[in-house]
Amino acid sequence: MGALIPNPNAATWGIAALATLGVILRPFSWPEAIWAVLGAVLLVLLGLIPWQNALEGAAKGTDVYLFLVGMMLLSEIARKHGLFDWLAAHAVRAAKGSATRLFSLVYVVGTVVTVFLSNDACAVVLTPAVFAATRAAGVKQPLPYLFVCAFIANAASFVLPISNPANLVVFAEHMPPLGRWLATFTLPSLLAIVATYLVLRLTQNARLKAETVATDVAIPRLGLGGTIAAGGIVATGAALIGASAAGIELGLPTFIAGLATTLVVLAINRGGLVAVARDVSWGVLPLVTGLFVLVESLEKTGLLARLADLLGRAAQGDPAATAWAGGVLVAFGSNLVNNLPAGLLAGAAVQAAHVPETVAGAILIGVDLGPNLSVTGSLATILWLTAIRREGQNVSAWAFLKLGALVMPPALALALAALILA
């Protein structure tokens, strides 16, 4: 049927754009996954992408699917067995009645979780814990604290290679050794983390000053299931660091750790599988699959070859200017198609063009940090949105964009400047 369409490339781009707009705006309040899958199915039905190529595109996300399932299982088993409530009570006590101290504490914890467990884990694992902390503290407006989980998940996501699965996608088999990675990205990461904190703190200051935080909070007893869940999360972090050092993809180790932890806890408690399976946010998997198929269809239009050629010629002429332009364009572009598939496309172009490391690093910063602009910029933000909806909270695409427009640009500018000028 694709042969009957006068301009297949334009039709492909149009469908991909409409599907992405559906994910962002959620017409009729339909879940984001429906719009991504509808776009992918329409491309196949119209013959704009052969079904074999659509399956190939979906298969490229296998490592991501495994990673997400593992993390979601860990989060759900930890939530059901009181780990988040236990951590929340300790956090509230440490805040000593100060709303701003609690805000800063959440930010520090979010940074650590993102660095060692990845940005998706920050969204999936930390968000329920933070909501539990605000509930235990008697906070009337939890959104300032929840915003921390969304923004730090991207701001701290290039401290280590494992801090964001997109990092492994961009560099692929050309991943720099850990020492060179730290030398390249430590200062840009630090500036991005500090700048994001300062802007968030300033924009949320009025809400924080109006809050009162309880000091006399009872510490709930942490049972065996919660203790095992905590051990599973720590073990997962260790497995991710080991896998990254060995050049192994992160999905399978995360899936194994999450599934093993869940099965052990269920065995000890002699049941609960149905409840865990029912409450996991499975809808994120078809969403990611649809996005991968959409990007695969765009790649078939010749986009990758054109990007690689343009990037290669620009880098030969002026590497510094190319790094600035590439980082900024990818940062904003990631919000149009989500940074994971955008990272796949940008990473393939980087490898095909054989650009200098500075250019590749700038593009990676754009892929990681740019999504702090919109709710659909990164998978971590979409997971965060799903998590807060479960708790009865919601943030519109417009409300997030207004805040993201203040938070993202200064962090991006400082990180790129540190990378390129240093």
C-alpha positions as MATLAB code, in Angstrom:
seq = 'MGALIPNPNAATWGIAALATLGVILRPFSWPEAIWAVLGAVLLVLLGLIPWQNALEGAAKGTDVYLFLVGMMLLSEIARKHGLFDWLAAHAVRAAKGSATRLFSLVYVVGTVVTVFLSNDACAVVLTPAVFAATRAAGVKQPLPYLFVCAFIANAASFVLPISNPANLVVFAEHMPPLGRWLATFTLPSLLAIVATYLVLRLTQNARLKAETVATDVAIPRLGLGGTIAAGGIVATGAALIGASAAGIELGLPTFIAGLATTLVVLAINRGGLVAVARDVSWGVLPLVTGLFVLVESLEKTGLLARLADLLGRAAQGDPAATAWAGGVLVAFGSNLVNNLPAGLLAGAAVQAAHVPETVAGAILIGVDLGPNLSVTGSLATILWLTAIRREGQNVSAWAFLKLGALVMPPALALALAALILA';
ca = [
       0.000    0.000    0.000;
       3.001    2.284    0.613;
       3.543    2.470   -3.160;
       0.095    4.098   -3.536;
       1.050    6.972   -1.228;
       2.538    9.837   -3.296;
       5.168   10.807   -0.705;
       5.861    7.892    1.684;
       8.608    9.764    3.572;
       6.335   12.722    4.304;
       3.543   10.340    5.377;
       5.935    8.514    7.709;
       7.085   11.760    9.295;
       3.493   12.965    9.621;
       2.294    9.803   11.370;
       5.318    9.798   13.686;
       4.661   13.456   14.561;
       0.964   12.858   15.257;
       1.720    9.788   17.376;
       4.264   11.771   19.401;
       1.759   14.600   19.835;
      -0.759   12.052   21.096;
       1.753   10.782   23.652;
       2.348   14.346   24.852;
      -1.242   15.631   24.938;
      -3.092   12.359   25.686;
      -6.332   13.234   23.799;
      -9.487   11.748   25.377;
      -7.263   11.011   28.421;
      -6.101    7.825   26.726;
      -2.801    6.417   28.060;
       0.418    7.433   26.259;
       0.985    3.840   25.118;
      -2.151    3.817   22.965;
      -0.933    6.690   20.799;
       2.557    5.242   20.305;
       1.161    1.818   19.389;
      -1.510    3.306   17.098;
       1.184    5.210   15.209;
       3.311    2.097   14.826;
       0.375   -0.046   13.685;
      -0.747    2.583   11.173;
       2.728    2.712    9.632;
       2.627   -1.058    9.107;
      -0.946   -1.134    7.778;
      -0.175    1.589    5.241;
       2.925   -0.258    4.090;
       5.194    2.622    5.110;
       7.342    0.171    7.028;
       7.357   -3.600    6.360;
       6.191   -5.629    9.326;
       9.577   -7.374    9.385;
      11.319   -4.011    9.875;
       8.787   -3.049   12.519;
       9.669   -6.212   14.429;
      13.368   -5.401   14.046;
      12.746   -1.958   15.491;
      10.769   -3.397   18.404;
      13.524   -5.958   19.037;
      16.076   -3.160   19.460;
      14.342   -2.335   22.726;
      14.753   -5.814   24.240;
      17.427   -4.703   26.715;
      15.259   -1.756   27.760;
      12.203   -3.988   28.292;
      14.189   -6.343   30.511;
      15.613   -3.427   32.476;
      12.186   -1.900   33.054;
      10.523   -5.144   34.110;
      13.299   -5.826   36.616;
      13.078   -2.335   38.105;
       9.276   -2.327   38.230;
       9.233   -5.692   40.017;
      11.769   -4.411   42.551;
       9.765   -1.255   43.135;
       6.443   -3.040   43.541;
       7.721   -5.709   45.932;
       9.483   -3.015   47.980;
       6.334   -0.878   48.097;
       4.091   -3.765   49.155;
       6.428   -4.814   51.948;
       6.851   -1.415   53.553;
      10.394   -0.518   52.523;
       9.352    2.899   51.228;
       7.329    3.703   54.339;
      10.297    2.737   56.527;
      12.724    4.884   54.517;
      10.240    7.743   54.454;
       9.911    7.818   58.239;
      13.701    8.021   58.620;
      13.905   10.802   56.026;
      11.229   12.851   57.787;
      12.975   12.501   61.129;
      16.271   13.580   59.524;
      14.548   16.710   58.176;
      13.872   17.840   61.785;
      10.762   19.781   60.869;
      12.308   21.742   57.997;
      10.582   21.602   54.599;
      13.687   22.914   52.833;
      15.922   20.380   54.586;
      13.581   17.594   53.503;
      13.697   18.971   49.936;
      17.513   18.968   49.948;
      17.631   15.504   51.482;
      15.368   14.134   48.739;
      17.611   15.782   46.135;
      20.772   14.182   47.532;
      19.160   10.752   47.740;
      17.788   11.155   44.207;
      21.265   11.977   42.940;
      22.749    8.855   44.552;
      19.964    6.598   43.248;
      20.312    7.988   39.717;
      24.095    7.683   39.656;
      24.266    4.090   40.867;
      20.904    2.630   39.775;
      20.045    4.753   36.687;
      17.533    7.505   35.995;
      14.709    5.045   35.316;
      15.279    3.471   38.719;
      15.098    6.913   40.312;
      11.683    7.437   38.754;
      10.382    3.947   39.565;
      11.963    3.298   42.974;
      12.418    6.735   44.552;
       9.136    8.430   43.609;
       6.916    6.142   45.752;
       9.359    6.545   48.648;
       9.268   10.338   48.380;
       5.475   10.366   48.267;
       5.435    8.168   51.371;
       7.813   10.620   53.062;
       5.600   13.611   52.303;
       2.557   11.724   53.556;
       4.345   10.772   56.782;
       5.471   14.374   57.233;
       1.961   15.716   56.802;
       3.000   17.772   53.763;
       0.035   19.439   52.062;
       1.747   20.047   48.690;
       3.958   17.058   47.764;
       4.694   18.217   44.191;
       7.908   20.170   44.996;
       9.418   16.982   46.397;
       8.064   14.847   43.575;
       9.506   17.266   41.006;
      12.929   16.477   42.459;
      12.543   12.828   41.418;
      11.724   13.831   37.840;
      14.458   16.418   37.298;
      17.375   14.822   39.125;
      16.719   11.588   37.227;
      17.910   13.359   34.076;
      20.319   15.915   35.557;
      22.508   13.253   37.206;
      22.196   10.696   34.424;
      25.657   11.080   32.889;
      27.802   10.872   36.040;
      28.519    7.202   35.214;
      27.840    5.108   32.098;
      25.190    3.139   34.015;
      23.356    6.270   35.186;
      21.267    6.215   32.004;
      20.745    3.311   29.565;
      20.876    5.913   26.775;
      24.588    6.400   27.558;
      25.309    2.862   26.422;
      23.233    3.427   23.300;
      25.076    6.597   22.250;
      28.598    5.223   22.640;
      27.771    1.551   21.916;
      30.996   -0.437   21.486;
      33.055    2.785   21.624;
      32.330    3.376   25.318;
      35.262    5.292   26.923;
      37.067    3.634   29.862;
      35.667    4.655   33.242;
      38.661    6.879   34.049;
      38.300    8.873   30.838;
      34.518    9.008   31.296;
      34.941   10.575   34.752;
      37.555   13.027   33.482;
      35.188   14.084   30.686;
      31.831   14.233   32.448;
      32.463   14.892   36.168;
      32.518   18.694   35.905;
      29.609   18.920   33.421;
      27.579   16.562   35.655;
      28.356   18.546   38.794;
      27.322   21.812   37.158;
      24.111   20.269   35.796;
      23.186   18.841   39.211;
      23.880   22.106   41.064;
      22.137   24.305   38.475;
      19.066   22.045   38.491;
      18.913   22.160   42.282;
      19.190   25.954   42.430;
      16.453   26.573   39.862;
      14.130   24.008   41.445;
      14.785   25.459   44.890;
      14.019   28.998   43.704;
      10.870   28.038   41.800;
       9.492   25.931   44.676;
      10.561   28.248   47.479;
       7.145   29.766   48.108;
       5.513   26.352   48.448;
       8.268   25.097   50.731;
       8.027   28.117   53.030;
       4.307   27.553   53.411;
       4.792   23.948   54.550;
       5.070   22.491   58.014;
       6.832   19.169   58.426;
       6.022   16.802   61.265;
       8.858   15.851   63.594;
       7.295   13.125   65.721;
       6.997   10.347   63.158;
       6.799    6.713   64.202;
       9.283    4.387   62.497;
       7.341    1.371   61.171;
       8.804   -2.077   61.610;
      10.568   -3.352   58.505;
       9.686   -6.993   57.971;
      11.714   -9.721   56.315;
      10.127   -9.050   52.915;
      11.098   -5.376   53.028;
      14.615   -6.230   54.143;
      15.041   -8.662   51.251;
      13.675   -6.043   48.845;
      16.248   -3.543   50.123;
      18.980   -6.126   49.640;
      17.702   -6.787   46.128;
      17.932   -3.094   45.245;
      21.500   -2.859   46.586;
      22.454   -6.060   44.747;
      20.957   -4.666   41.553;
      23.117   -1.559   41.866;
      26.218   -3.707   42.304;
      25.216   -5.876   39.340;
      24.749   -2.810   37.131;
      28.173   -1.430   37.996;
      29.758   -4.835   37.347;
      27.896   -5.280   34.068;
      28.899   -1.816   32.890;
      32.556   -2.464   33.722;
      32.420   -5.757   31.808;
      30.693   -4.194   28.806;
      27.532   -6.265   29.354;
      24.081   -4.851   28.552;
      22.178   -3.837   31.672;
      18.754   -5.296   30.927;
      19.291   -8.970   31.699;
      21.152   -8.477   35.024;
      18.431   -6.074   36.179;
      15.661   -8.445   35.136;
      17.307  -11.393   36.901;
      17.866   -9.374   40.089;
      14.309   -8.021   40.105;
      12.694  -11.379   39.352;
      14.856  -13.262   41.885;
      14.101  -10.744   44.645;
      10.383  -10.896   43.891;
      10.276  -14.702   43.844;
      12.200  -14.984   47.123;
       9.883  -12.538   48.900;
       6.775  -14.232   47.472;
       8.074  -17.650   48.526;
       8.700  -16.458   52.078;
       5.233  -14.915   52.271;
       3.654  -17.888   50.482;
       1.728  -15.900   47.929;
       1.022  -12.461   46.523;
       2.068  -13.014   42.906;
      -1.285  -11.893   41.472;
      -1.261   -8.678   43.503;
       2.274   -7.803   42.395;
       1.579   -8.592   38.732;
      -1.657   -6.586   38.832;
      -0.026   -3.422   40.190;
       3.079   -3.282   37.980;
       2.772   -0.527   35.338;
       2.933   -2.840   32.314;
       1.610   -0.119   30.015;
       5.048    1.424   29.732;
       6.283   -1.568   27.706;
       3.975   -1.093   24.669;
       4.736    2.636   24.879;
       8.463    2.002   24.536;
       7.877   -0.597   21.818;
       5.793    1.855   19.800;
       8.480    4.527   20.112;
      11.167    2.142   18.855;
       9.035    1.239   15.832;
       8.401    4.924   15.083;
      12.142    5.635   15.112;
      12.819    2.575   12.953;
      10.359    3.942   10.385;
      12.114    7.328   10.407;
      15.456    5.607    9.927;
      14.085    3.849    6.835;
      13.397    7.244    5.263;
      17.164    7.791    4.986;
      17.314   10.083    7.997;
      20.277    8.298    9.575;
      22.475    8.551    6.484;
      21.708   12.252    6.116;
      22.372   12.932    9.799;
      25.686   11.058    9.727;
      26.816   12.913    6.600;
      25.829   16.309    8.015;
      27.414   15.577   11.381;
      30.656   14.314    9.858;
      31.104   17.330    7.575;
      30.277   19.799   10.353;
      32.703   18.157   12.801;
      35.533   18.330   10.272;
      34.947   22.056    9.763;
      34.490   23.254   13.377;
      34.339   20.599   16.125;
      33.531   23.080   18.919;
      30.633   24.702   17.063;
      29.379   21.254   16.056;
      29.463   20.131   19.680;
      27.418   23.164   20.771;
      24.912   22.810   17.945;
      24.674   19.026   18.259;
      24.143   19.123   22.025;
      21.447   21.799   21.837;
      19.604   20.297   18.853;
      19.578   16.805   20.340;
      18.487   18.208   23.722;
      15.400   19.812   22.232;
      14.852   17.045   19.672;
      14.768   14.395   22.397;
      11.553   15.973   23.639;
       9.885   15.307   20.292;
      10.462   11.542   20.078;
      11.719   10.636   23.598;
      15.425   10.501   24.340;
      15.843    6.730   24.225;
      14.936    6.248   20.546;
      16.510    9.650   19.823;
      19.660    8.362   21.493;
      19.573    5.292   19.268;
      19.389    7.486   16.175;
      21.948   10.033   17.387;
      24.292    7.293   18.584;
      24.166    5.525   15.228;
      24.915    8.832   13.485;
      27.828    9.507   15.858;
      29.357    6.093   15.199;
      28.841    6.324   11.431;
      30.354    9.826   11.234;
      33.405    9.005   13.452;
      33.200   12.382   15.193;
      35.632   13.609   17.900;
      34.882   12.614   21.497;
      33.887   16.176   22.392;
      31.106   16.124   19.799;
      29.958   12.675   20.936;
      30.021   13.860   24.562;
      27.969   16.963   23.767;
      25.360   14.845   21.999;
      25.243   12.493   24.981;
      24.661   15.464   27.325;
      21.855   16.623   25.041;
      20.270   13.155   25.086;
      20.514   12.902   28.889;
      19.808   16.447   30.060;
      17.532   17.808   27.327;
      14.504   15.721   28.407;
      14.125   17.866   31.532;
      12.115   20.168   29.288;
       8.961   18.051   28.830;
       7.032   15.112   30.278;
       7.757   12.969   27.221;
      11.455   13.830   26.966;
      12.706   10.694   28.677;
      11.382    7.324   29.700;
      12.308    8.205   33.286;
       9.926   11.187   33.231;
       7.119    9.084   31.757;
       7.697    6.479   34.485;
       7.663    9.277   37.059;
       4.361   10.558   35.699;
       2.893    7.049   35.931;
       4.148    6.727   39.510;
       2.636    9.998   40.746;
      -0.692    9.246   39.052;
      -0.870    6.068   41.094;
      -0.666    8.268   44.188;
      -3.470   10.564   43.038;
      -1.177   13.342   41.782;
      -0.914   14.670   38.246;
       1.085   17.252   36.308;
      -0.101   18.462   32.911;
       2.251   18.614   29.950;
       1.954   22.411   29.968;
       2.694   22.764   33.702;
       5.796   20.580   33.362;
       6.924   22.481   30.254;
       6.700   25.825   32.056;
       8.918   24.529   34.854;
      11.211   22.609   32.499;
      11.796   25.752   30.419;
      13.345   27.321   33.525;
      15.241   24.266   34.771;
      16.745   22.677   31.650;
      18.428   25.495   29.613;
      20.868   26.799   32.275;
      21.899   23.265   33.257;
      22.420   22.332   29.597;
      24.412   25.494   28.836;
      26.716   25.025   31.849;
      27.281   21.315   31.157;
      28.081   21.894   27.479;
      30.367   24.818   28.325;
      32.273   22.709   30.845;
      32.689   19.897   28.316;
      33.631   22.001   25.291;
      35.631   24.853   26.842;
      37.468   22.796   29.456;
];
